[in-house]
Amino acid sequence: MNEKIAIQGTQGSFHYQAAEAYFGKDIDVIECRNFDIVVKKLLNGEAQWGVMAIENSIAGAILPNYALIDRNNLHITGEYYMNIQHHLMALGNQTLADITEVRSHYMALLQCKDFFEQYPHIRLVEATNTAQAAKEIHEQQLKGVAAIASTSASELYHLPILAESIQTIKRNATRFVVLSTTDSHLPKEEIDKATLKFQVYDKSGSLATVLNVLRDHDINMTKIQSLPVIETPWKYAFFVDVGFEHYAQFEQAMQLLEIMTEELKVLGKFISDKR
């Protein structure tokens, strides 16, 4: 694959693993410190695609990322659901008894905190991201230091796994979206999911009217999330994911919502990840 993919984090991060799973192993990634830089790489043409986490089954929606996609007029062209597994890894020929320090992203440390209650001698240290912690151990050949990271990081940085799936909540899924500056241009008959943003008029029943339109066209609302409209205090925009069997029904519903909402924007039309 010749096109570049912007990801938040380092090779071996969960964003990298999601990009590999979606696009295939032969990918060329641009590592970005944060999501703002991912967007910048897309807008200036350095990357043709971006991969961005949008929600987690434990932590919920990543609200700033919805705002980033909307504000920069990016298009969601696909999605990928990943079951997040946190593994403990270190340089070879070591056991857990040899480890005195564990490094990872603060969220990974938090999600694995219960595991370390049985190892009071281990100090937990926050790192920029999970893969960066693994990379530093490999590059600096740090003995006695372990990282919490993905299987991808273990393979890339040659760190054997000391303990698998150490997160407290075993079913921990993250939804990633694939971003582009242009629409997906997928065949209409293949599209079965969309992300919308709308604002309703300030009168009783406005939101219910929108939801009724979706229901009447057999469109399933799989998620709804409100965000404040910064320029207008106490006004909210709604970000909604919808699924449908027939694209014609979606088109008809959008024609009605154009009239019934104060503002309507389709952030993306794509093929759902049915896993």
N, C-alpha and C positions, 0 to 999 in steps of 0.2 A: 504494500500500500504506500503510494507516494505522498498522499495528502497528510498534513500534520494535524495532530489532535492535541489541544490544550487541556491539561489536567491540573487540578490543585494537588500539590504535593510532589513527591519524588517517585521515581520508578520503583515499583514494589508496593506502593500505597494501594488502598482500596479503590481509589479512583483509577489507578493504572490497571488494576485487576479487572475493573468494570469495563474499561476501554478495550482490553484484550478480549474479554468475553464477547463484547458487542461487535468489534471490528475484526477480530482474529489476531493471532500471535504476531504477525508481521506488521507492526505499527510503529510510527515515528511520532513520539510524543514531545510536547514542549512542557517542561516542568514549571509550574507557577506557584509563587508563595501563597497566594490567596485567590479568591474567586474574582475579585476585581481585575486582576491581571489576566485571568482566563478570558474575561469579556474583552479586555483591551486587545489581546492577541487575535481574537476573532474579528473585531472591528477594523483593525489595521491590516488584516489579510495575512498575517503570519501563520495563522492556523485556519483550516477550513472547517474544523469541527471542535466542539468543546464537550467535555463530560463533566456534569455537575450534580452533586447530591442535592436532592430536593426535599426528602423526608426520611425519617427513621421510625421504625415501629415502636421504639422506646422513647426517643426524645421528641418525636412529632415533626411538624413541618419546619423547614429551615426558611423562615420568613424573609430574611434579607435576599435570598436567592430568587424568590418570586419577584421581588422588586427589581433586582438586577436584570432579569430577563425582560420584564415589562418596560422598564425605563430605557433600555438599549435596543428595543424592538428586535430582539432575537427570536428565533423560531425553534420550538421543540419539534424535533424530527423523529424521535424515538425514545424508548425507555428501557431500563434494565433493572430488575430486582435482584439484589444479592443478599444471601444469607451471610452475615458478618460473623466470621469465626476468628477469635483472637488466640494466637498461639505464642507460647513463650519460647524464645530461641536465643542461642549464644554460640560462641566459637566451639569447635569440636573438642572432644576429650574432657568434657566438664559435666558435672551433675548439678542438680538443684542445690546441693550442699555447698558447692563452690561459688554460688552466686550471692553477691552482697548488695547489688544494685540493679534495679530494673528501670529502663527508660521507655517512654512512649508518650503519645498524645494524651492530654489530660482526660479526654473522654474514655479512651481505652483503659487507662489506669482506674478510672471510676467504675467502669463496667466489670473490671476484674478484681476489684478490691477484696471481695470475700475470699478469693483464692489465697491471697497473701496473708490472711490471718493466721494460717498454720506455719508461716515462715516469718516470724517477727524480726529475724536478723536481716531481712532484705529491705533496703531503702528504695522508695518509689520516687522517681525523678521525672518531671515533665519535660517532654521534647517537642520540637516543632510539629512533627507528625510521626506516625508509626514507622513508616519506611525509612525516614531520615535517621531514626534511632538505630535501626538495623544496619544501615549503610555506614554509620560512624563506627559501630563495633567492628565491622568488616575492615574498613579502611585503616583504622587505628589499632586493629588487632587487640581489642580490649578484653583481657581476661577478667573473670569475676563479674562481668556486666552482661545483662541480658536485655532483650527488647521484646515488647508485645507487638506483634505485627502479623501480616498475612502469609499464607503459603507462598505467594508470589515473591515476597521479600526474602523468605527463607531460601528459595531457589536462587534468586538473583545474587544474594550476598553470601551464599554458601554457609548458612548458619543452621545447624541441626536443631530440630524442634525438641525441647526438653519436656514440654507439657502441651497437649492439644486442647483447644476449645475451653479455655480457662474462664470465659466470661460467665457471670452469675446467671444471666437469663440466656438460655441456650438458643431460643428462637429470636434472633435479633436481625431484622432485615432492613436494608437501606434501598430506597428507590433512587436511581440515577436517571437523569434525562440527558439526551444527546442534543446539542445545540448547533445551530448554523445561522448565518446572516440571511439566508434565503429559505423559502418554503421547501418542504420535502419533495413536492412534485410526484408523490406516489400515485399509482392508479387509484381512482376513487373506490373501486370495488374492494380494495385491500385495506383501506383506512377504516378503523373501528373504534378510535379513541381520539379525544381532543381535549385541549386545555383552554378555558375561556377566562376572560376577565370582564366583569361588568359592574356598572353602578346603577342603582335603581333610583327612581324619583322619590322625593321626600313626601310620601303619602301612604296612608294605611294600606297594607296588603300588596305593596309593590313586589316584595321578594316572593311572596306566595304566588303571585301571577307568573313570575319567571319559572318557578318550580313546576307549576301546573302545565306550562307550555312544554317543558321537558318530559313530563309524565305523559301528556297527551300524544307525544310523538315517539313513545316507547324508548326514550333515552334515559339511561341509567346514570344518575349522578353518583360517582364513586368517591368524591371528596369535595368538600367546600371549606374554604379558608378566607377569613376576612382580614383586610389590612387597612389601616387608616390612610386616608388621602391627605398627604402632608400639607398641601396648600389650603385645605379646607377643614378646620377643626370640627370634630364630631361627625365627619362624613367618612364612609367606608366603601372600599371596593371589594368585590368578591372574586376569588380565584376558584374555579370549579373544574374538576376533571369529569368528563362524561364518556360513557361507552354506548355503542349502538351497533346494530346488525346491518342496517342499510344506510348508506351515505345520503340517499335522497331524503330520508327522514330528518337527518341532521341539518341538511341544507334548508329544508322547510322551516325547521325550528329556529334557525338563525335569522331567517327573513322576518319572522314574527318578533324575535327578541330585539332586532334592530329598531323596531317601532316602540316596543314596550320598555326598553331600558334607556337610561340617560346616556350611557356609553357602553359599547360592546366591542370587544377585541378578541380575536382568536389568536392565542399564543402559539398554537401548534396543532397539527392534524397528523396522526401517525398510526402505526400498527402497535397494538398493545402487546406487552410481554405477558403472555397468558400463563406463565409458570406461577 
